[in-house]
Amino acid sequence: MQQTSSNYKNEIKQPSRHFECRVTIGKNIYTNESIVDIILDYPQAIDGFSIGNTTSQSLDLTLLNTGEEIYSTNQIKVEIGLQVGSAFEYILMGYYNVDEVSKNDYTIKFTAFDNMMKFETPYFSSLGDKPTLQQVVNELATITGISFVGSIPSYTVTKLDGYTCREVLSYVASLCGGNALITRDGKFTIKTLQVVDCSVTTETHFGLTTEEVPYKLGKITCVVDSEIELSKGATGIDSMELSFENPWMTESILNTLYQQLNGFSYLGFQTKWQGDLALDPYDLILIQDKKGTSHRVPILNQKFTYVG
């Protein structure tokens, strides 16, 4: 969750709010007067909780066509401001690389993706046969040109070649018991589930659909290669299995992951609500059902729609 002021935290919960957008493309800045809509989508990799994901957030931006020349090779910076008192508190939503531009007489539409797309490049390591996980992360940063932020366990792994940087990043993330994503300032990081101070009540959401059976993790299974599969824990009437692939997995690391994730549970849900610009994927929030019961749930996918 992004850092915001106490005044922002109070104002974002109000039923009536006022926003201003600031989109920067090259030297040009576009505000509400020029923007038709903005859609920011962080999709779920698979149905249910998983680790090792390297999901990319997409941006669909539609501007009024004023005849102004816009260079499609520029990166797009998106900020949305909430009016707090007489001023706007702007929240950086992210930087996005233009993938496609379509234009008609009235509008220009951009489809863009965050820096995860830069990991779709071959990974050939110049490290030795037994690099540390931190060395692998540093090499990924060098190859892609994307800086890393965060901390990495002090594991020693084996050399990998012939994969993409995105595949290697996935293995790094699952060893850490988390998922890789691009931060709002364009860096890459490993995000694990994190409790944040956010409550979604019946006054701010527009209906809540929940699953019948809570997800509870009881067993972890990792496919190392065609001959080796490691497991820890057991499934039961009320517990499920988390499965993934990772050629670096060892019994010791799997035991650490099991201790970290065993017993994690949540009630799956889907809702439309008035939104909070500060929330990030894998934040754990409280959401209230129509009976007034609050559930601690993870944000596994989210979609922001902005129309000024």
N, C-alpha and C positions, 0 to 999 in steps of 0.2 A: 504494500500500500504506500502511495506517495505521501510525503510530508506536506501537511497543509496547516494553515493557521486555525486557531480555535474559532474565530469568526466564520471561516469557511465551513468548518464542521457543523456549526449551527445553521448556517444559511442553506447548505445543500439539502437539509432535511425539510425545508419549508415547502408547502404545496405550490407556491408560486415563486418562480425563480427567473432571473434574467441572465442570459449568456451572451458572450461575444466571442467570435472565432477569429483566429489569426493564422492564416496559411501562408507560408513563405516558400516561393519557388524561384530559385536564383535570386535576383535583386528585387523581385516583385512580391508585395504583400497584399493578400486578399482578405477582406473582412466580410461580415454578414451581407453587405450590399451586393457582393459579387458571387456569393456561394449559394448554390441550389441545395445541395445536401452533402453530407459526409457520413460514410459508413465504415467503421473500424471493426474488423471481425477477427477474433482469436478463436478458431474452431477447436473442437475436441478431437484428439488423434484417434481414439477408439472409444467405444461405448463403455463407460466406467472408468475407475481410477487405474492409472498405469504410471510407470516410470520409464525414463529413457526417451521421452518425446523430444522432438526438435521442431515444434510447430512454429510456423511463420505467421505473423499478423499481417492481414491485408488491409489496404485502404482503397475505397472507391470514392473518388472526389469528383463532383460535378460543379463546374463554374459556368457563369453566364459568358457567352461568347461575345466579347466586346471588340473583336478584331485585333486585339493585342497579340503580338508574337510571344509565344511561350515555348521555351526550349525543353523538349521532353526528356533530355538527358540529365536535367537537374534533379537533385534530391528534393523531396517535399517534406517540409517541417510543419507539423500540425500542433497548434496550441488552442485550448478552449478556456475562456475566462468566465468565472462566476462573479456576478456583481455582489460585492460585499460593502455595504454602505455606499459611498459615492465613487468607489473605485472597483476595478476588476482584478480578481486574483487569478492569474493565468496558470493552468496546469499543462505541462508539456505532455502531449499524447504520443509523440514518437517521430522518427525520421523514416521516410519510405522511399524506395527506389522505383522509379517509373518503369513499368513493364509494357503498358499499352496505352495509347491515346486515341480516342475517337472524337470526331468533331462534326457538328452540323451547323446550320445557320444560327442556332439559338444557344447551344451549350457546347462545352468541352468536357469530356469525361476522361479521368485518369484512373487507371488500375495500377496499383503499386504495392510493393511488399517490403517488409523490414529487412534488416541486414542478414537474416538467416539465409536468404537466397545466395549470399556470397560463400556459403559453405558447400554449395553444390559444385565443388571442384575436387580433382583427384588429390588423394593424400599419399604422398611418397615421403617417408620419413628419412631424415639424415641423422637421426639419433642412433644410439647403439642398440644392442639386442635387449637390454634391460633398462629402459628409461623409467623415470618416475612419472606419475600421473601429472604432476605439475609441469614437467618438461614437455609432455604431450600437449597440454593446454597452451603453453607458451609457443609451441610450434604451430598449432592451429591459428593462433593470433598472427604469427608471422606470415603464414601462407595466405590467409584471408584478408589481412589488413584490418581486422576487427579486434579491438582491445578486449581483454577479459577483466571482469571485476568479481571479487569474491574470494573464497578460500577453497582449497582442495585437500582431501586426505593425503597423507604421506605414503601412498601405495607405490610399489614397484610393479610394472606390467611388462608385457613382451612387445616387441616391435611388430607393428602392423603395416602392411603395404597393400596397395591395390584396392583400397576402400576410398570413399569420398570423405571429405572433411566432416560432412554432416553425419555420416555413419559413425565415424570415430567419436564425434561429439556426443552422439547418443550413448555410446559405451561409457564415456566419461560420466554422463549424467546418471545412468543407472547404477554405476558403482557408488555414486554419492547418495543414492536413494531419492533422486529428484529428477527434474526435467530441465532441459536447456531452453533458454529463451533469450530474446534480445531486449535489453533494457530500453527505457524511453529515450535515453541519450545515445543509443546506437551501439552499445557494448554487448558482449554476450556474458551470460552468467548461468549458474546452476541454481534453480529455485526449488526448495523443499516446501512442504506445507507449513504455513505460518499463521498463527492466530492474530487477527487484527481487530481493532476497535471499530466495528461496524455492525449495526443492527438494522435489519430490514423489517419493518412492521407492516401490519395490514393497512396502515394509513398511507404507505408509500409504494406498495406493490399492487398490481392489477390482476390478482388471481394467482394461485400457487398450485402446481401439479406435482405431486410427490409419488415416488415409487411405493409399491406395496411392502417390499422387503428391504430392510436396511442392508447396505454393503458393510461387511465386516471381514477384515483380512485375517486369515488363519494360517495360510501356507504360502511360501514363496518358492517358485521353481525357475531355475535359469538353465537354458540350453547353452552349453559352452561350445560344443561342436557336434558333429554327427554321431559321436560315440559317448560323449559325456553329458550328463544332465544332473544338476545338483538341486536338492530340495531341502527345505527346512519347515517344520510345522506340520499341521494336518487340517484338512477341511472337516466340517461337521454340519449339523443341521442349520446353524446360524452363521457359518463362516465360509469364506470363499478363497480361491487361489489366485495369486498374482504371478503371471508368467511373462518372461521376456528372454531375449537372447543377449549374450555377452561373452566373447571369447576370452576375456580377462578374468572372469569370475573364478574365485576360489572358495573353498568351504569356510575359511576364516572370514572373508568379506561378506559372504552370504549370511553367516551367523550375525555379523554386525548389522546388516540390513534387516534381518528378522527382528532383532531386539529393537531396532528403530521404528519398525512399521507394524509389528504384531499387535493385533487388537484394534488397529485404526478402523473406525466405523463412521458412517454417515448415512443419512437418508437422501437418496437421489431426488433431485427436484428440477423444475423448470419454472421460470417466472418472467414476466415483464414488469419492470418497475421504473420509477422516475430516475434512477441511476445516481452514481457517484463517480465522478471523473477520476478519483484517486485510487480506485480499486484495481488490483492486478490479478492475473491468473495465479492460482494456487494459494490465494489468500483464503483463510478460514473465517467465515462471517457467521453471524446469527441471523436466522430468518424465522419469522413468526407465521404460523398457520392460522386458519380462521377460528380455531378453538383457543387461540392465545398461547399455544405452546411454541417455544423457541427451539430451533434445531441448529446445531453447529455444523455447517456444511462448507465444502470447498468449492471455489470457483474453478471449474474445469474448462469451461468455455464461456465467452461473453462477447456481446455485440453491442457497440454503441451506434446509435443513429442520431444524427444532428441535422436539423433543418432550420437553424437560425432562431 
